[in-house]
Amino acid sequence: MKAIIYARVSTEEQEEKGYSLDAQVDACKKYCEMKGWKIINIYKEVGSAWDSMEKREKFMKAVELVELGVADVIVAWKLDRILRLTEDLIKLKKRIGYKFVSVTENLDGSTAFGRFAIDIAIRVAELSSDLTSERTRLIIKRRIEKGLPHGY
């Protein structure tokens, strides 16, 4: 199998201080070695997984290489490094199927259980975000009602 490693951090500060890009890549390299997969490219990127996948240029390059058959799989440290939105999962499945792997969560899209677990994990991440948004809106509304400061 030919693999592309994809590592992502959310902020420039994380990239500058080297918090996790190299650690993500190292874990993915070890996983590929264990599987006997050939690493054909490594992409590192700064950007939010809450942004649509189309906004992440290097991720889209990885997807394109899988589409073209240059690579067989995208390997990421965690699923949330690749995506967190159901709509992106649907788009990604249309383009490359489940040809991606999460190293730390042991999610492998080549198996029926892996595909099911990926779908559930994305929905749980989205639910968590939605619940946080609801709580935040409620807190802001209450602070406005009480005449308290509610933002920057």
RAURWO-V110615 format. One record per helix or strand. SS is the DSSP state (A for helix, B for strand). FROM is the first residue (numbers start at 0). TO is the last residue. If there is no record, write none. Layout:
{{SS	FROM	TO} {SS	FROM	TO}}
This chain:
{{B	1	8} {A	11	16} {A	20	34} {B	37	45} {A	52	54} {A	56	66} {B	72	75} {A	78	81} {A	85	95} {B	99	101} {B	106	107} {A	111	144}}
